[in-house]
Amino acid sequence: MSIAKNNVVFISYQLAFPDEDGQPDVVEIVDEKEPMVFIHGLSGLPEAFEKNLLGLNEGDTFDFSISAEDAYGNVDPNAIIQLPKSIFQAEDQSADDILQIGNFIPMTDDQGNRMQGLVVSIEGETVTMDFNHPLAEKTLMFQGKILKIREATPDELAHGHVHGEGGVHH
């Protein structure tokens, strides 16, 4: 079976970014014991990633790069904002416990949309948060293997995610 839209795909891979010399600097490894599992076309992964896997078969290997523009885009300066430290108070934790430079903080915007913000700096009562995707501005280099392909079930397609092996159990 070849990878096509609405197939459940199991892959192992390594993700790297090019270093200053253009050589791969591996930042993530997903092995065959705990593969990444997704529905092709419904994954939320960059379209260029899924396009590079289209038509591959079980056992095939892949090796491709995706430009920042085709992956998670460029850094949007408007997504880096300053917020008052007081909004980070929680019932059981102080802002100082929650706010550590380099931490990702789950937040919601005015419309209730969930997002992750990176704590960039803390100066007095002002916190600078970066809501850009962590992989923005990065060329992504993938090497991996197609481990398994199967048709998605009607329930999986309706829910938009994989059930059972490698997926959500509910």
Order of alpha helices (4+ residues) and beta strands (2+ residues): beta-beta-beta-alpha-beta-beta-alpha-beta-beta-beta-beta-alpha
